[in-house]
Each structure stands twice: as C-alpha cells, then as structure tokens.
Amino acid sequence: MSHITLVRHGQANTTARDELSYDRLSDLGHQQARWLGAHLRDTRVHYPRVYCGTLNRHIETATSMGLSEPIRDARLNEIEYFTLAQLFQQQHGVEIPTDREGFVDHLPRTFAAWSRGEIKDAPETFHEFETRVSDALHDIGTEGGPAIIVTSGGLISMAVRQAMGLDIPSMARVTLAIMNTSMHRLHPIGAQLSPVLFNAVPHLEAPDRKFAQTHL
C-alpha cells in the first residue's frame, strides 16, 4: 500500500445555491491552488500518481496547482449537498441556511437524515457514497507509489470516518473544519490506511496569506 494525500479544491462560488453554479473556482480559489502547487514544488514533493474527481472545481484546482494531467475518477466526486438540502427541505421542512452559522447546524442534521434513509430520491444513498469512497481509496492505495488526489471536503471527511471509525456527528464536524486547498494524508499502517496529516495549509500560513484560509 502507498500513502495518499487528499487535497480539497480551492474556494468555489460561495454565492451559489445549486450544484452547477457552485462548481467553479473563485479568483481566490485559483490563487490558493497556485500557492499550494508552488509549495509542493519548493519542497520537492513528488507524486508519481495524480487523481481528481470529474467536477470542474477539481480539474481547475489540479490545473492551477500545475499538476501533471490527473486521472479523472467520478468516485472521487463530492456528494450533491445542495440537492440533498433541497430534498430535505421539501420532504421535512428543514430550511436551507443562508450563513455559515446556520450551516453548522444544518450539515450534521442532513448527514444524519441521509444516513438513516430519510431523504428520499437522493442522487445516491449514504451507503453508496460510503462504498464508492472506500473502493476508490482501496484501488488507489494498492497500486503502488505515493498518490495525490484533488477532491472535496465531504469525501475527505468520509475517508477520515472510515479510517477512524467516526460516527455521523463527528464526520460532520470534520467536514466543517476542512479548509480550501488543505492537505490530508493517509498512510498505510499494517493493512489499514491511517491519517497522519489533517487540514494542513503550509502555503497559507504566512501573515499576508491568512485571509486565504477559507472554509467556504
């Protein structure tokens, strides 16, 4: 098994309220990705295998990072949170929040309802999401050589859930904590991939870049 570094995409369209509108980087998102790419080159970190999801924000982040042409794998895509939230509102009357404070409460409630099968006609079930993440990481982790994956916060939180045995509320807190272009590393310990790095943003630690440590 080989270690895997997961990277959350750069800041996307923060004013979006649907999947399509959200799926593009902001100007800051591109800058975050360029800074991360420069950091990896400056520290001479080499990843012989590069992957990303098939979403625009994943591809744009990998491009702005200057990564070699990634293998695109739909199993590395984010959950359709806007769609889930809309269904949750229609079926259970749970209002979609308009600010981060409301989102902090809304996300774990949505995850919990989704995991219990209470959101009908979702694009995928919670179990299907869990399975595709597990399968993708297993396939990438057993091919050989370090790999870097550009993906999304929900997928990263699911990877951490699987590695650490987290419950749904804990997984939701992990999701909320993940910053744009943050790095998360899974390292093989025995037969398991275990987290050895979480939410690292060394490329955004300089005082004049603190403003770029974004969650949304």
N, C-alpha and C positions, 0 to 999 in steps of 0.2 A: 504494500500500500504506500501511497505517496501523500505528502501534505498538500492541502488545498487552501488557497487564500480566496476568500469571498470578498468582493467589493460591492458596496451599494452604489447605485448610479448617482450621478450628480443631481443637484436640485432640479426638479422638474417644474412644470407650470403650476404654481401654487394657487392660482385663481380658478383652476379647473374644478368642475363638479361632475365630470363623467370620464370614462376610461380614455376615450380618443383624445380629448382636449388635454388631459394630463400628460400624455405620452410624448413629450418633447422637453428637452432641457432648456432651462433659462440661460441667460448670458452668464450668470454666476455659476450655474451647473457646469457649463463648458470650462470655465476658469478653474473650478475645483478639480475637474478631471485633468486639465493640463498641469496643474501643480502636482497632483499625485503622480502622473506619468514622469515628470521631471524628477521627483523624489526617488522613484524606483530606478531611474537611470543613474542618478547621482550616487546612490548607494549600491549600484551594480547588482541589483536583484534580478535574477534571470528565471523566467518561467518558460520552459520549453513547450508547454501546452496552454493554450488560451481559449476560453469558452465565454459565451454570454447567452442570454436569452434572445428571443426574436423580437422583443419590443424595441421601438425606436430609441427610447431613453437608454437602453442597454448598449445598443450599437453606437449611438452618439457618444456615450461615455468612453467606450473602448477606443473609438476613433480619436477623441480629444486627448486621451491618455497616450496615444501613439503606440498602442499595442499592435502586434502583428495580427493579420486577419484572423479573427476568432472563429471557432466552430460554434455555430448558432444552434441551440438546442431549446425547443419550446418547453421542455420540462423545467427549465430554469426561469420561466416567466413568473411574474408576480400573480397573486390572487387578484380577482376583479373586485376590489374593495368597494368601489363606487356602486357597482351593480349589486353587490350584497347589501350595501346600506340602503339602496333604493327599495329592494325587495323586503328588507327588514321593516322599513317604514310603511310600505303598502300592506304588509301582512300583519304587523304587530303595532303599528302606530308609533314606532320609535323614531323621533325626529333626527334628521341628519344635522350634525353640528356645523356651525359656521366659523368656529375658532378652535385653537389648539386645546384650550381648557375643556371644551365640550368633547373634543376628540379623545381626550384621555379617558373619559368615562365610556364613550361610545364604542371604542375599539374592543375592549375586553367583553362588553356585552354582546357585540356582534360575533366575535370569535366563539363565545360560549354557546350562543343560539345556533350558530352554524355547525359546531361540533356535535350538537345534540340532534341535528337534522330538523331543526325548527324553521329554517329558512327554505321554503320550497322553491323548486325550479331554479336553483343556483347554477351558475355555469359549471361548477364541479362540486362534489361533496368534500367535506373536510378530509375524509379518509382518502379520497382520490388525490387530493393535494399532498397529503402526508406521504402517500405511496410514490408519487412521481418524484418528490424531492429525495426520498430515500433511494430510489432506483438510480436517479441521476448521479447522486454523490457516490454511490457504490460503484457505478460504472467508471466514473472519472477517477475515483480514488484507487482503483485497482489496475489502471492501465500502465502506470509507471512514470516517474518524473514529476516534479512539482507542477501544479496547475494553478492558474488564476482564473476566477470566474467573476464576470460582471453581471450582477443580478439586482434584486430588490430586497427591501427590508423584511417583508413578510416571509420570503423564502429563507433569508438568513436566520430569522427567529425560529422557523421550523427546524432548520439544521441544528441550531443550538438546543431546541426542545428535544430532538431525537438523541443528541449526544449526551445531554444531561438528565433526561427523564423529567422534563419540566411539565407542570400542569398548565392548563389553559390560561389562567390569570398571569402566571409567571411568563409564559410565552408572549402574552400581550404586552407586559412591561418591557420585555426585551425589544419588541417591535418599536415601541415608543421611544426607546433610548437610542436607536441606531441613527447615526448621522450620515449625511450625504457624503459619498466617496470615502466612507470609513472602511477599514480593513479588518477582517475576521479570519483567523487561521485555524484549521482543523488539522491535527497531526495524528498519525497512526500510533496508538499505544496498545500493544498487543493486537488483537483483531478488530479494535474499535477506533474510529476517528474521534479524537477528543479535542475540545477547544483549548488553544494555548495563546490566543490573541483575540481581543474583543474591542470593537469600536475605536480602533487606533486611527488617529488623524495627524501623524507627524508632519505632514505637508501643510497643515493649517494651524500649527502651534505658535508660529511667530506672532508677536504682538500685532503687527499690521494685517494679519490674516484671521484674527479671532472672529471677526464679523462673518467669516465664511463658514463657521461651524454651525451648519443649519440642520434641522431635523425635518423640515417640510420644504 
